[in-house]
Amino acid sequence: MKIKKILYSVIFIILLTTPHQQVYAEARTYDIEQTLRTNDIRWRYKIIDGELYKRKYNYTTNQLIGKWEKA
């Protein structure tokens, strides 16, 4: 019985002398506009030998789509 009192006293002293750490929580928010992007596809134009040509261009991925065709 005496050993239990000593043991509890030691545990109590350890808990009192242990430095406490603060825990910080940060809420994560997601921008729907950034995660659910749609492709921004528009025409690009170019003059070849004096004639106007057009081609679709994906501005989201920076890639040309299809072949050049006369406008």
N, C-alpha and C positions, 0 to 999 in steps of 0.2 A: 504494500500500500504506500509505503514511503517512497518507493522507487517511482510510482506513478505520479506522485505529487512533484517530485524533482523533474521528471520527464516533461510534465505539463508546464512547469515553470520555465524550463529551458526553451521549450517550443514557443511559449508566450513571449519570452525575452527576444528570441530570434525574430519573431514576427514584428515586434515593436521596433527593433533596430534596423530592419531591412528597409532600404530606401524604396520609396514608391515611384513607379514610373507612370507617366501620363500617356494615355493612348489617344491618338487622334484618328478620327474617321473622316474620310472625304467622300462625299457623294459624287458618283460619276454620272454625268449627263451626256447624252449622245445627241448630236445634231442630226435630225432626220434628213435634212436637206443634203448633208454630207454622206450619209450612209446609203441613201436611196437615190443615187444620182441617175438621171436618165441620160441617154446619149444626145449630145448636141450636134446634130447633123445639118450642115448648110452647104450651099454651092460655093465652089471656088472657080474663079474665072482666069483664063490665060489666053493670050493672043499668040497664035502660031501662024507664021507666014501671012500675016495681015487678017486672019480670020479668028473670030472669038470662039473659044471652046470653054466648056464647063465640066466640072467633075464634083461629085459629092465628097465632103470632107467631114470626118468625125472629130470635132474639137475637144471631146472628152478624152479620147485616146490618142489624138494627134496622128491619125492615119487617113490616107486617101482611100476612097471606096469606088470601086468600078474603074471604068476607062474614060479617057477624055472623049467628049462628044461635042459636036457643033451646037452652039447655042442659038 
